[in-house]
């Protein structure tokens, strides 16, 4: 069933792209596009999205990726994504209260807040360096990807 559902979604997305763009042509970015991927359970979606964007956009290097999760990225996406590991609470094994403790742990860790600030500064710098790829820098489009059952999405307000 899972394979049939994946095949259907791929086919649907392909048909949708053809009707919007008039065929198999690649599209151009008008504004900077940043994908914020939160949580270890969304890592696979990031890898698939990265490959899809490589074929979809004329200048795929203009698409930025930010990954916030405990696991390290591997493969081709690792070289193109900004990675940040949120602080892990001392008693992370207690799944019932993990979500509520994550924001408190973040605000209690000055080191992790500085890491996040540095990451955002590097992201802004890369967008500025890639300015020639966009028609306009007046807007930045941000897409958030996470799973509802991932505890790390408790940090969404802080990250967005």
C-alpha positions in Angstrom: 0.0 0.0 0.0 2.9 2.3 0.9 4.4 1.8 -2.6 1.1 2.5 -4.3 0.6 5.7 -2.3 4.2 6.9 -3.1 3.7 6.2 -6.8 0.3 8.0 -6.8 1.8 11.1 -5.1 4.8 11.2 -7.5 2.4 10.9 -10.5 0.1 13.6 -9.1 3.0 16.0 -8.5 4.4 15.4 -11.9 1.0 16.1 -13.6 0.6 19.2 -11.4 4.0 20.5 -12.4 3.3 20.0 -16.0 0.0 21.9 -16.0 1.5 24.8 -14.0 4.7 25.2 -16.0 3.4 24.1 -19.4 5.7 21.0 -19.7 9.0 19.7 -18.6 10.7 23.1 -18.5 12.6 24.1 -15.4 11.3 27.1 -13.4 13.2 30.1 -12.1 13.2 31.4 -8.6 11.8 34.9 -8.2 12.5 35.2 -4.5 14.7 33.4 -2.0 13.3 30.1 -0.9 14.2 28.6 2.5 13.1 25.1 3.7 13.1 24.8 7.4 13.1 21.1 8.3 12.5 20.3 11.9 13.0 17.0 13.5 14.7 13.7 12.9 11.6 12.1 11.5 11.6 14.7 8.7 15.1 14.0 7.5 14.0 11.6 4.8 11.6 14.2 3.4 14.5 16.7 3.3 16.6 14.3 1.2 13.8 13.7 -1.2 12.9 17.4 -1.5 16.6 18.2 -2.2 16.7 15.8 -5.1 13.3 17.0 -6.4 14.5 20.7 -6.3 17.7 19.8 -8.2 15.6 18.9 -11.2 12.8 21.4 -10.8 14.6 24.8 -10.6 16.9 26.5 -13.1 19.2 27.6 -10.3 18.8 25.0 -7.5 21.7 26.5 -5.5 19.3 29.4 -4.8 17.1 27.1 -2.6 18.3 27.1 1.0 17.8 24.3 3.5 17.9 24.5 7.3 17.8 21.3 9.3 17.2 21.3 13.0 17.4 17.8 14.5 19.6 15.6 16.7 20.8 13.4 13.8 23.5 14.4 11.4 22.7 14.8 7.7 24.5 12.6 5.2 24.7 12.3 1.5 24.6 15.2 -1.1 22.1 17.3 1.0 24.6 17.5 3.9 26.9 19.9 1.9 24.0 22.2 1.0 22.0 22.4 4.2 22.6 24.4 7.3 22.5 22.0 10.3 21.7 22.8 13.9 21.4 20.4 16.7 18.9 21.6 19.4 19.9 21.1 23.0 18.8 17.7 24.5 17.2 17.8 28.0 19.0 15.8 30.6 16.1 13.4 31.0 15.3 13.0 27.3 14.2 9.4 27.8 10.9 10.6 29.4 8.8 11.0 26.2 5.8 12.4 28.1 7.4 15.6 29.1 10.1 16.0 26.4 8.1 18.4 24.2 7.4 20.8 27.1 11.0 20.8 28.2 12.6 21.5 24.8 12.0 25.3 24.7 13.1 25.6 28.3 16.3 23.8 27.6 16.9 26.0 24.5 16.5 29.2 26.5 18.7 27.8 29.2 21.6 27.1 26.9 23.4 30.2 25.9 25.7 28.2 23.7 22.9 26.7 21.6 21.3 30.1 21.2 24.5 31.5 19.9 24.9 28.6 17.5 21.4 29.3 16.2 22.1 33.0 15.8 25.3 32.2 13.9 23.5 29.8 11.6 20.8 32.4 10.8 23.5 35.0 10.1 25.3 32.6 7.7 21.9 31.8 6.0 21.3 35.6 5.5 24.8 35.9 4.2 24.4 33.1 1.7 21.0 34.6 0.5 22.8 37.9 -0.1 25.7 36.2 -1.9 23.1 34.4 -4.2 21.2 37.6 -4.8 21.9 37.5 -8.6 19.8 34.3 -8.8 16.6 36.0 -7.8 14.4 38.5 -9.5 13.9 40.3 -6.2 15.2 40.1 -2.6 12.2 42.0 -1.2 10.6 38.7 0.0 11.9 35.5 1.4 9.6 32.5 1.2 9.9 30.0 4.1 8.5 26.5 4.0 8.4 24.5 7.2 8.5 20.8 7.1 8.0 18.7 10.2 5.9 15.8 11.4 3.2 16.2 14.0 4.5 13.3 16.1 8.1 14.6 16.2 9.0 16.1 19.6 11.4 18.6 18.1 8.6 20.5 16.4 7.9 22.0 19.9 10.7 24.4 18.9 8.9 25.7 15.8 7.9 29.1 17.4 11.6 29.7 18.3 12.9 28.6 15.0 10.5 30.5 12.8 
